[in-house]
């Protein structure tokens, strides 16, 4: 029974890791709000089209939103020194050359590992101007990624 439980736990962890790549656009921030990792969905939808790179401050991404002034002012209030929430959410809007206006809902939560703290930030897409084009592109990109990972095993 123990072997079966360990096997299932290992499988769940593997599936969680692989699924994360294709789920809702997500990134991880360190405690100073620098982007340290993102998934393939975030990379393809936001990072590549907007010229983002790992190691940038989250404000670089938020600063490119259509409602950036409002969002950055809000962030300064919500994330002031000594007043950091455990969770946060806000709505944003970005304009992408290929997909048009994309309305997003940010959900962020603190993540703790040992003595360190960071943030997991995910973006649900609320509305897309060119949703069908986006989905076609993502399915092709995700399928190629899955094929290459399977071939590499």
Secondary structure, 3 states (H helix, E strand, C coil): CHHHHHHHHHHHHHHHHHHHHHCCEEEEEECCCEEEEECHHHHHHHHHHHCCCCCCEHHHHHCCCCCHHHHHHHHHHHCCCCCCCCEEEEEEEEEECCCEEEEEEEEEEEEEECCEEEEEEEEEEEEECCHHHHHHHHHHHHHHHHHHHHHCC
